[in-house]
Amino acid sequence: MSWLKQTFTSSIGRKYAMALSALFLVVFLLQHFIINFTSVLSEETFNEISHFMGTNVLVQFGLQPVLIFGVIYHFVMGFVLEIQNRNARAIKYAMNKGSENSTWFSRNMIFSGLVILGFIGLHFYDFWIPEISHKYIEVLPEDSTRYFGEMVEKFHEPWRVGVYALCFVFLSLHLMHGFQSAFQSVGARHSKYTPTIKKLGTLYAIIIPAGFIFIALYHHLTAL
């Protein structure tokens, strides 16, 4: 138990745990994208999957709390590590220029993180809170065909589509550095595999956010 406490309270341990939470969220984001993309292909399929996810006990009371904890932990720990890095940087800059060793964006992940955190708040307001209200506050009759219409309705307004698109651009920039950094923090660093991980990270950081933007634009334009 003392070993576990030391792991998560030491600087290296916090970075390791931060990386694990990042990889967990990367997997979730891919799964979330796949489900949302089915709304472009088939309204019926999207409703079926969403109904299963929204009513399955394991998903709702097992996986969902883990996801919420993962999101909160990732951002809180991100802020903690950023403060530590900034304090360390103040000393190192006297001997070394940070811009010569890393990009401005990789040194300021906190800014994209704040934008993404704000976006998560909007996303909760648009989807999670109404869902909780529907099932546990108003206790409305369950309708397995309601999910597609509820999602499309959110993309009627151009300003909301614009906000979503902008936030996914910031997510892409965040992932550009965060993806390969997470693998590096858990020890997956090798001259043979690191270039491949970086390429996969770049593809992921471009394709997944672009896919979400496409979904929002698709439903906005087809609803006009």
HELIX and SHEET records of a PDB file:
HELIX    1   1 SER A    2  THR A    9  1                                   8    
HELIX    2   2 SER A   11  LEU A   41  1                                  31    
HELIX    3   3 GLU A   43  THR A   55  1                                  13    
HELIX    4   4 VAL A   57  LEU A   58  1                                   2    
HELIX    5   5 VAL A   59  LEU A   63  3                                   5    
HELIX    6   6 GLN A   64  LYS A   92  1                                  29    
HELIX    7   7 GLY A   98  GLU A  100  5                                   3    
HELIX    8   8 TRP A  104  ARG A  107  1                                   4    
HELIX    9   9 MET A  109  HIS A  123  1                                  15    
HELIX   10  10 PHE A  124  TRP A  128  3                                   5    
HELIX   11  11 ILE A  129  ILE A  132  1                                   4    
HELIX   12  12 SER A  133  ILE A  137  3                                   5    
HELIX   13  13 ARG A  146  LYS A  154  1                                   9    
HELIX   14  14 PRO A  158  SER A  185  1                                  28    
HELIX   15  15 THR A  194  THR A  222  1                                  29    
END                                                                             
